[in-house]
Amino acid sequence: MTTTPRPAAVITAFRPGPSLVAAVRSVLGQLDRVVVVDDGSPDAGTAAHDDLLLECSSLGATVVHHGTNRGIGAALNTGIREVRGADVDLTHVLTMDQDSELPPDFVTGLLAAERDAMASGVMVGMTSPGAVDTVRRQGTDRGRAFEPGGEPIQSGLLLPVATLEAVGEFDESLVIDGVDTDYWLRALDLGLAAVVAPGVSLSHRLGNPVVLPGGRQLPFVVASEFRYHYQWRNLLRLVRRHGRRHPGWAAGAVVRATRHLAIVTVLAPGRRGRLREAASGVRAGLRGETGSRRG
C-alpha cells in the first residue's frame, strides 16, 4: 500500500440534472477517479437522462446503474465497492450528492485536517468541511487546522479505507434519511472520531428554501413531503439502536426534528402533506419497518 493519499469519489444520483455534470467536473479537477451511481432513476432511457450520464462518462467518470431505486445507502455501497475493486492502493473515498460542487482545493483541505488531527493523536474516522454553503459548523472560526466534529452530512465526507473496513457498509435498510447519522454513530462506537476542516466549504443544496408571500426567504429549508416519512421512521429506529450509548445525540435529534416540523407546519405551504408523512413514519418506526416504504 502506498503512503501517498489516493482518494476517489462516489457520487450518488437519482433523476439527475445538469448539477451532476458540474459535480463530476469539480471532482475530476482534484481526483483521478470518480464513480457515479445512478440509483434506478425512473427517467432512465430518455434522451435527456442518458445524455447527462454520457457526458459524465466522456469527462472520465465511471457510471454504474441500479435497475431499481434502492436508496442512498445502497448507492454508496455500490460505488465504494466499485472504486475499491479498481484500485488496490486506494486510501480514501469521498462521498457526494449530485447537487454538490467542490471548490478548488477541497480534497487537499480535508486531507490536511485529517493529517493534523492524526498528528495530534486523534483516531480519525471521517473528515467533513467546516461550512456547507453559508452555514458554518459550530466552533470552526478559531483558526485551527482541525476541529472535533459532530454529526456530519454525507455529501463532502472523506472516509479513510480503514474506516470502511472497520465500520462496514452503509445500512441499506434505512434507504435515505439517517444513513450518514447511523454510520457516524457506528464509527464513534469503535473509537473513530469525526473531525472538521475549518477552512473548507462545500456548495450543496440542502433542501428547498421557504419563501413567504412578498418574496421574503426564511433562513431554513424544507424537504420533499415523502422525506418526512423516512426522517421520522428512521429517527425512531436510530434512537432505539444508538440511544443508550449516545443519549445526548438521541435527545438532541428528537428535539431538532420536532422543532423543524413545528416551524415548517406553521410557516411553510404543504403542512398537511408533511404532517401526514411524519405521522406515517412514526407508525412505521413503531412497527419496526425497514426498507422502502410500504404502500
N, C-alpha and C positions, 0 to 999 in steps of 0.2 A: 504493500500500500504506500502511496506517495504521501509525503508530509505537506506538500503544497495543496491548499484548498482547491477542490474540484467540485463546485456546486453545479446542479442542474435544476431546472424549474419544471413544475407541473401546473398547468392552467386548466381549471375545470370550466366547462362551457355548457350552456343549455339555452336554446333559442338565441344564439349569439348575434350580435350586431357588429357594426364597424369597430366598436371599442375592443373587440377581441384581437383584431389585426394590430391596433395600436398597442395592446398589451404585449403581443408577441414581438413587435418591433422593439419595444422598450427593454424587454428581457434579452433579446439577442444582441443588443448593444453592450451587454455586460456578461453574458454567459454563452457558452458554446452549444448547449443542448437544452431544448425546450420540448416538452410533450404536452399537446393539447388533447384533453379527453372530452369528446362530445358525448354528453350523457343522455342519449336517446332523445334528441331534440325532435319534436313532432313535425317540424318543417324540413327534416332531412329529406333529400331528394329534390327539393325545389332549387331553382337556379340560384336564387339569392343566397340560400344557406350553403349550397355546395361551392359556389364561387368564393365565399368567405373562407371556408376551410381550405380550398385550393390555394388561395392567396397565402394563408398561413404556411402551407406546405412549401410553396415557392420561396418563402422567406427563409426556410430552413427548419421549421418546426416539424416534429413527428406528430401526426394526427391519428388518434385511436378512437374508435366508435363503440358505444354501448348500443345494443339493439333496442333496448327499452330504457326508460328513465329509472335509474336505480338510486339516485341521490348523491349528495356531495361526498359522503364518506366512501362510497363505492368508487366514485370517480377518482378521488385522491389515491385510493389503494391501487387502482388500475394504473394510474400514471406513475406512481412510485415504483411499482413492480417493473414497469417498462424502463424507466431510467436506470434502475439498479441493475437490471439484466443486461443493459447495453454498455455499462461502464463499471468494471470491477474496481477502479480507483476512485469512484465517486465518494465524496466526503460529506456533502450536504444536499438537501433538497429544499428548494424554495417553493412554497405553495402559494397559488394566486387564484383569484377570481377573474372572470372575463372582463369585468368592469374596473379593473385596477391598472394603473400605469406607473412604471418605475421611473423616478427621476434619475439623473446621472449619479453614478457612484453609490447607488442604493445598496447593492450587494456588498461592495467594499466596506461601507459603513457598518453593516450588520456584522460582517466578519471581524472588523476591528473591535467592535464592542464585545463580541464573544471572546476574542483573544485576550482583551484586557480583563474581562471578568474571570476567565480561567487562570490568568496570571495572578489574580488576587485570591485564588483558592475556591472559586465558585464552581460547582459542578453544573455546567450549563446544559440544559435540555433543549432550549429553544431561544431564539432572539427575534424581537419584533421592533418595528420602528417607533420612534418617540412621538410621532404625530401621524394621524390619519386625516388627510385634507387639512382643515384648520383646527381640528380637535387635538390638543396636545395632551399626552399622557401625564398624569399627575406626578410631580416630583422629577420632571425631566428638564428643568430650567436652571440647574445648578452648575452647569459647565463641566460635568464629569464625563468620562469616556463611556461609562455604562451605568445603568441604574437597575436595582431589583425591579422586576416586572410582575404585575398582577396578571389577571386573565387576558390573554391576547386574542385578537381575531385571527382567523385562519389566513386571510389574504395578506401576503407580505411576510409570512412566518418562515424563518430559516431553521430547519431541523437538521442537526447532525445525523449521519447514518447511525452512529452509536445510539442515539435516542430511538430511532426507528427500530433498531434491533432489540433494545431493552423494553420499550413500551408496546411494541407490536403494531398492528394495523389500526386504522380508524374504525370506530363502531358503525358498521353499515346499517344496523337496525334502527339507528336514530334518524336516518335519511338525510335530514338537513340541519335544523337548528340544534345547537348544543354539541355538535360533533367536535368542534375545536375545544369547547369547555371540558368535555369528557377527557380528551387527550391530554390537556394541560393538567388536570387533576390526577390522572393516572401517572403522569411523569413526576408530579410532586410526591406521590406515594413512594416512588423509587429514589427520592432524594435529588431529583433533577430540577434545577431552578429555571424559571423564565426570567430573562433579562431584556432590557430595553436599550436601544441605541438612541440616545437623546437627540443627536443632531440629524437624524434621518427621518424623513417624512414620506408618506405614501399617498398617492392620488387614488382614492377609492370611493365609489358611490355607496353609502351605507343604507340608503333607502330612498323613499320618495318624500321630498320636502312638503310640509303642510303650509299651504298658502290661504290666508283668510280673504274674504271679500274686500276688495280695495287694493289687493296685491301685497299685503304685508306677509312676509315669510317668517314662520315661527322657528326657533332655534332647536328643532328636533325633527326626526324623520319618522315616517310610518311605513311599515312593511305591507306587502300584499296580504289580502284578507286570509288566504289559506295558511299563511305562515303562522298565524296566531294559534292555529290548531297544534302545529308541531312545537311551537315555543312552549306552550303550556303543558302539552303531553310530555315532552322531553324534560321540562323543568321538574315535574314530579318524579320522573324516572331517575334523573341525576341526583336529586335530593335524597331519594331512597338509597342510591348506590354510594354516594360520597358524603352524605350529610354528617354521619358520625365522625368521620376523620377530618372533615372540613366544615365545622358548624358555622364559622364566620362567613365563609363563602355562601353556604346554603341560605342563611338568614338574609344576607345582602342580595342574593339573586331573587329571592321571593319578593323582597321589598321593591327592588328595581322593576321587576316585571309588573307588579301590582300598580306601582306609581305610573309607569308608562301607559298601561292600559287605561287607567283612570284619566290621565291627561288627554290621550287621543280620543277617548269616549266623549269628553266634554268639548274638545276643540276641533277635532278633525271630522270631515264628512265620512260616511260609511260606518258609523259607530255600530249599527245593528249587526252588520255582517261580521265585524271584528269580534263583538261580544259573543255572537253565535259560534264562531270558530274557536274562541278561547274556551267557552263552556264545553264544546265538543272535545277539545284537547284535554281538559281536566277530567272528563268522564273516561276518555281513552287511557289517560295516565293512571287513574284509579283501577281500571280493569287490567292494567299491565300490558296494553297493546304495544306492539313494536312494528317496525317496517312501514311501508307505505300505508296511508290511512285506508280504512275500510268504508266503502260506501261513499 
